[in-house]
Amino acid sequence: MAATPRAEIERLMALQRMLETRTSGLGASATDVLKAGAAVLEFAGREEAVFFPLLPLLDPAAKAELGGEHEQLAEDLELLDWLVTTTPESPDIGMLAEAIARRMRAHIERDGRLLAQAARMAAR
C-alpha cells in the first residue's frame, strides 16, 4: 500500500529535523561536512520526489532555487572532497568546509519551511 502524500511529507519532515540537528554543530571538519553533505543530498532526492505532485502549487522562484541549491551543494562537496584528497594540508579546506556547513544549515532551515507549507497544502 502506497503512503499518502501527507504521510510522505511527515516522514520527510522527521528526516529534515534530524538533518537540522546533525548540521547545527558542524564546523570546519571536512570529514564531518562531507558526511553531512552526503546525507543532505540523499534527502534532496527524496524531497524532490515528494514535492513533485505539489510543484505546480509552489512559487516558481522557490522551485528553481530548490534544484539550483542541490546542484551547487553537490559541486561544492566534490570540490571539498578533491581538496582533501589532493591537498590535505590546504588552509582552504577549513574555510570551504565552514562555508558549506553554513549553506547547508540555511538550506535545511528553508526546507523545513517548504515542507511545512507542503503539509498544509496536502491537508487541503
Buried (B, 14 or more C-beta within 10 A) or exposed (E): EEEEBEEBBBEBBEBBEEBBEBBEEBEBBBEBBBEBBEBBBEBBEBBBEBBEEBEEEBEEEBBEBBEEBBEEBBEBBEEBBEBBEEEEEEEEBBEBBBBBBEBBBEBBEBBBEBBEBBBEBBEE
